[in-house]
Amino acid sequence: MIDLANITLTYPDGTSRITAVDDASLRVNAGTVVGLTGPSGSGKSSLLAVASTLISPDRGTVTIDGINATNLSLTELAELRRTKVGLVFQQSNLLASLTAYEQLLVMNELTTQRSRRAARAATRNRARNLLDAVGLAADADKRPAQLSGGQRQRVNIARALMHEPSVLIVDEPTSALDQERGTQIIDLLLRLTGEHATATLLVTHDQRILPRLTSTYAMVDGHLALVRDADLVA
Ligand SMILES: Nc1ncnc2c1ncn2[C@@H]1O[C@H](COP(=O)(O)OP(=O)(O)OP(=O)(O)O)[C@@H](O)[C@H]1O
């Protein structure tokens, strides 16, 4: 679960400051996908950066699985991100020289195992299972240049899930894809969100996706408003 409460974020702008996010609150429960939409420059990326604890807000609190990120040191924040947050960006940021399988292995070895050997085996096992889950079992040994845009985005998603995050932050995952491949990526994110019980926050410009999500928020000039909630529509 991730809870953003009364988030305000400003950036320096000459002698004054520009307000990118203005008193925004939203919550994403485990196993649900919440959409975030809004025009360019409205503050979506800024809110995602706060949600992923990459930027500290001027005001407000970010709570991830009951942990208040506002009170943590930089080291503790890095640990929170490493263990609890998975990130999927618009463009795939895969390493050109690594195969799909190796992209997943470069995530830190799973630290829950007692011995290094067990950790390595568990990491390999999880990488294989996740590639299978995103439909890439047969493409594990291909490098990014040999994969389509949709396949690269699948590797990104699998990689983001390697460390079993409770929060998945996804920034415009379909913007570089055609409609059919975009729909497949959304299908995949919806399924994996249920299977892995992640709290998934998804920024998208694609209005067609929105009815499929648990709820949707719109951002305008830094202000956030709930525009649709599946519970209310049902
Ligand atoms: N690092 C920064 N320094 C100063 N101003 C910034 C910075 N990042 C964003 N802004 C400003 O904050 C506001 C919100 O930008 P943000 O990138 O969060 O919007 P967005 O909704 O994600 O836009 P897009 O859909 O184009 O990615 C804009 O006015 C932008 O110019």
PDBQT file of the ligand as one rigid body, heavy atoms in Angstrom, charges set to zero:
ROOT
HETATM    1  N1  LIG A 301      13.544  19.792 -12.027  1.00  0.00    +0.000 N 
HETATM    2  C1  LIG A 301      12.667  20.797 -12.216  1.00  0.00    +0.000 A 
HETATM    3  N2  LIG A 301      13.012  22.075 -11.962  1.00  0.00    +0.000 NA
HETATM    4  C2  LIG A 301      12.148  23.092 -12.153  1.00  0.00    +0.000 A 
HETATM    5  N3  LIG A 301      10.878  22.919 -12.584  1.00  0.00    +0.000 NA
HETATM    6  C3  LIG A 301      10.474  21.674 -12.861  1.00  0.00    +0.000 A 
HETATM    7  C4  LIG A 301      11.336  20.543 -12.696  1.00  0.00    +0.000 A 
HETATM    8  N4  LIG A 301      10.652  19.416 -13.053  1.00  0.00    +0.000 NA
HETATM    9  C5  LIG A 301       9.427  19.834 -13.414  1.00  0.00    +0.000 A 
HETATM   10  N5  LIG A 301       9.309  21.176 -13.303  1.00  0.00    +0.000 N 
HETATM   11  C6  LIG A 301       8.085  21.982 -13.563  1.00  0.00    +0.000 C 
HETATM   12  O1  LIG A 301       7.054  21.465 -12.724  1.00  0.00    +0.000 OA
HETATM   13  C7  LIG A 301       5.798  21.404 -13.417  1.00  0.00    +0.000 C 
HETATM   14  C8  LIG A 301       5.305  19.963 -13.449  1.00  0.00    +0.000 C 
HETATM   15  O2  LIG A 301       6.152  19.181 -14.301  1.00  0.00    +0.000 OA
HETATM   16  P1  LIG A 301       6.027  17.590 -14.434  1.00  0.00    +0.000 P 
HETATM   17  O3  LIG A 301       7.181  17.124 -15.269  1.00  0.00    +0.000 OA
HETATM   18  O4  LIG A 301       5.857  16.984 -13.094  1.00  0.00    +0.000 OA
HETATM   19  O5  LIG A 301       4.653  17.455 -15.276  1.00  0.00    +0.000 OA
HETATM   20  P2  LIG A 301       4.065  16.184 -16.075  1.00  0.00    +0.000 P 
HETATM   21  O6  LIG A 301       2.582  16.246 -15.843  1.00  0.00    +0.000 OA
HETATM   22  O7  LIG A 301       4.757  14.970 -15.662  1.00  0.00    +0.000 OA
HETATM   23  O8  LIG A 301       4.382  16.515 -17.585  1.00  0.00    +0.000 OA
HETATM   24  P3  LIG A 301       4.628  15.481 -18.825  1.00  0.00    +0.000 P 
HETATM   25  O9  LIG A 301       3.323  14.796 -19.077  1.00  0.00    +0.000 OA
HETATM   26  O10 LIG A 301       5.029  16.409 -19.943  1.00  0.00    +0.000 OA
HETATM   27  O11 LIG A 301       5.733  14.547 -18.410  1.00  0.00    +0.000 OA
HETATM   28  C9  LIG A 301       6.073  22.004 -14.798  1.00  0.00    +0.000 C 
HETATM   29  O12 LIG A 301       5.738  23.372 -14.747  1.00  0.00    +0.000 OA
HETATM   30  C10 LIG A 301       7.568  21.813 -14.989  1.00  0.00    +0.000 C 
HETATM   31  O13 LIG A 301       8.086  22.800 -15.836  1.00  0.00    +0.000 OA
ENDROOT
TORSDOF 0
